[in-house]
Amino acid sequence: MTPQTSTSLKHDLDAFREEWTRRVGADTATLVAQDIDNLRQSGLLDRVARAGSPIPALSLPDATGDRVDLRALAEGGPLVILFYRGGWCPYCNLELRSYQQRLADFAAQGATLVAVSPETPDDTLDTAEKNGLAFPVLSDLGGRLADALGIRFRLSPEIEALYRRFGHDLPARNDDGEWSLPMPATFVVAKGGTIAAAFVDPDYRVRLDPAEALAVLGRL
């Protein structure tokens, strides 16, 4: 399989966004854009864990229910953590597949790649199988890791109503009774457990390209 170029993920994300906008119409697209702007202006980004912070010492279940200790993974070498919203999110699936295509490059850097979402292990298993993922997909049940990293937020009433209409039953999928999500984020963690770089954007349609994550690893 040919590795993706540094622009291909952005191209795929932008192409889906254009198609989605045509499909749902201007009113819905404007609602989503305004909500993203509100998140950006809310101060939410001020509480996000930054470079130099330690990765929280938490273990999360993988798609088969086995516990994975993030701090232990980082003790063995660099760690890249992809926070995604859920398997229902097409932008997330595009991102996960893009990183899967570069998995050998991450391994060549000695790095471990893991993906994390608030969904249950049953749903993360579906996501891993659907996207052909060969790296661990973990469940942040109750949002403990997202809270510790400062990326979890409560959906606005307008977006909650929109997601209900779209059939995205987050309280059921995440099994926590909450209409909350993590902002999509990529954390590059140096060997030993210190965050070397954090990419977090309230706009879930924007993601860090694998080539950029690999460039950070190359500087460690």
C-alpha positions in Angstrom: 0.0 0.0 0.0 1.4 3.4 -0.9 1.9 5.7 2.1 -0.2 8.8 2.2 1.4 12.1 1.4 1.4 14.9 3.9 -1.7 16.5 2.3 -3.9 13.5 1.7 -5.6 13.3 5.1 -6.5 17.0 4.9 -7.7 16.4 1.3 -10.0 13.6 2.4 -11.3 15.5 5.4 -12.1 18.6 3.3 -13.7 16.5 0.6 -16.0 14.8 3.1 -16.8 18.2 4.7 -17.9 19.6 1.3 -20.0 16.6 0.5 -21.6 16.7 4.0 -22.4 20.4 3.6 -24.2 19.7 0.3 -26.1 16.9 1.9 -27.3 18.5 5.1 -27.8 22.1 3.8 -26.6 25.5 4.8 -28.6 25.9 8.0 -27.1 22.8 9.6 -23.6 23.6 8.4 -23.9 27.1 9.9 -25.2 25.7 13.2 -22.2 23.4 13.4 -19.7 26.1 12.4 -21.2 28.5 15.0 -21.0 25.8 17.7 -17.3 25.2 16.9 -16.6 29.0 17.2 -18.4 29.0 20.6 -16.2 26.2 21.8 -13.1 28.0 20.6 -14.1 31.1 22.5 -15.2 29.3 25.6 -11.8 29.0 27.1 -11.9 25.2 26.8 -8.4 25.1 25.2 -6.9 26.8 28.2 -7.2 23.7 30.3 -5.7 21.2 27.8 -2.6 19.4 28.9 0.5 20.9 27.3 3.9 19.8 26.4 5.9 19.0 29.5 3.0 17.6 31.4 3.0 13.9 32.4 0.7 11.5 30.8 -2.0 10.4 33.3 -1.3 7.1 35.0 -4.4 5.3 33.8 -5.2 1.9 32.3 -8.0 1.6 29.7 -9.7 -1.5 28.3 -8.9 -2.4 24.7 -11.4 -3.8 22.2 -11.2 -7.3 23.8 -11.5 -6.0 27.4 -7.9 -6.3 28.4 -6.4 -3.4 30.3 -3.7 -1.3 28.8 -1.5 0.8 31.0 -0.6 4.0 29.2 2.3 4.9 31.5 3.8 1.5 31.1 3.6 1.8 27.3 5.4 5.1 27.5 8.1 3.6 29.7 9.0 1.3 26.8 9.3 4.1 24.2 7.5 7.0 22.6 3.7 6.8 22.5 1.2 8.5 20.2 -2.4 8.8 21.5 -5.2 9.6 19.0 -8.4 10.7 20.7 -11.4 10.3 18.4 -15.1 10.9 19.0 -16.4 7.5 18.0 -16.8 5.0 15.2 -20.0 6.9 14.2 -17.8 9.9 13.2 -16.7 9.8 9.5 -13.9 12.3 10.2 -12.5 10.0 12.9 -12.6 7.0 10.6 -10.7 8.9 7.9 -8.1 9.8 10.5 -7.7 6.3 11.9 -7.3 4.8 8.4 -4.7 7.4 7.6 -2.6 6.5 10.7 -3.0 2.8 9.9 -1.5 3.4 6.5 1.6 4.9 8.2 1.8 2.3 11.0 5.1 0.9 9.8 6.6 4.4 9.9 5.6 4.8 13.5 7.1 1.4 14.4 10.3 2.4 12.6 10.5 5.3 15.0 10.1 2.9 18.0 6.7 4.4 18.8 3.5 2.8 19.9 0.3 4.1 18.4 -3.0 3.8 20.3 -6.5 5.3 19.6 -8.9 6.3 22.4 -12.6 7.1 22.4 -15.3 7.2 25.0 -17.1 4.3 23.4 -17.5 0.9 24.9 -15.2 -2.0 24.0 -17.9 -3.5 21.8 -18.1 -0.4 19.7 -14.3 0.1 19.6 -14.0 -3.5 18.3 -16.4 -2.6 15.5 -14.3 0.5 14.7 -11.1 -1.5 14.7 -12.5 -4.2 12.4 -14.3 -1.7 10.1 -11.1 0.3 9.5 -8.7 -2.6 9.5 -6.7 -1.2 12.4 -3.7 -3.2 13.7 -3.0 -0.9 16.7 -4.8 -0.9 20.0 -8.2 0.9 20.2 -9.0 1.8 23.8 -12.2 2.8 25.7 -12.0 5.8 28.0 -15.0 4.7 30.0 -16.4 7.6 32.0 -14.1 10.0 30.3 -11.4 9.8 33.0 -8.5 10.2 30.6 -10.2 12.9 28.6 -11.0 14.8 31.8 -7.4 14.5 33.0 -6.1 15.9 29.7 -8.7 18.7 29.7 -10.3 17.8 26.4 -13.8 16.6 27.5 -16.8 18.9 27.1 -20.6 18.9 27.3 -22.4 19.3 24.0 -24.5 22.4 23.6 -28.3 21.8 23.6 -28.4 22.7 19.9 -25.8 20.0 18.9 -27.4 17.5 21.3 -30.7 18.0 19.4 -28.9 17.7 16.1 -27.2 14.4 17.1 -30.4 13.0 18.4 -31.9 13.8 15.0 -28.9 12.1 13.3 -29.3 9.0 15.5 -26.0 9.5 17.4 -27.1 8.2 20.8 -23.9 9.2 22.7 -25.2 8.3 26.2 -25.9 4.7 25.0 -22.7 4.3 22.9 -20.5 5.6 25.7 -22.6 3.9 28.4 -22.3 6.9 30.7 -25.6 8.7 30.4 -23.8 11.9 29.2 -24.0 14.0 26.1 -20.3 14.7 26.2 -17.3 14.1 23.9 -13.6 14.6 23.8 -12.2 17.2 21.4 -10.3 15.1 18.8 -6.6 15.3 19.9 -3.2 13.8 19.2 -0.7 13.6 22.0 2.9 12.6 21.3 4.4 11.3 24.5 8.2 10.9 24.9 9.7 7.8 26.4 9.2 8.0 30.1 5.7 9.5 30.0 6.1 13.3 29.3 3.9 14.9 26.7 6.2 16.2 24.0 3.5 17.7 21.8 -0.3 18.2 21.9 -2.5 18.9 18.9 -6.1 19.8 20.0 -8.7 21.6 18.0 -12.4 22.3 18.8 -13.0 21.9 15.1 -13.5 18.1 14.8 -13.1 18.4 11.0 -9.4 19.2 11.5 -6.8 16.5 12.4 -3.1 16.2 12.7 -1.6 14.5 9.7 0.5 11.4 10.4 3.5 13.0 8.8 3.4 15.8 11.3 3.2 13.4 14.2 6.1 11.5 12.7 8.1 14.7 12.4 7.6 15.3 16.2 8.9 11.8 16.9 11.9 12.4 14.8 12.9 15.3 17.0 12.7 13.4 20.3 
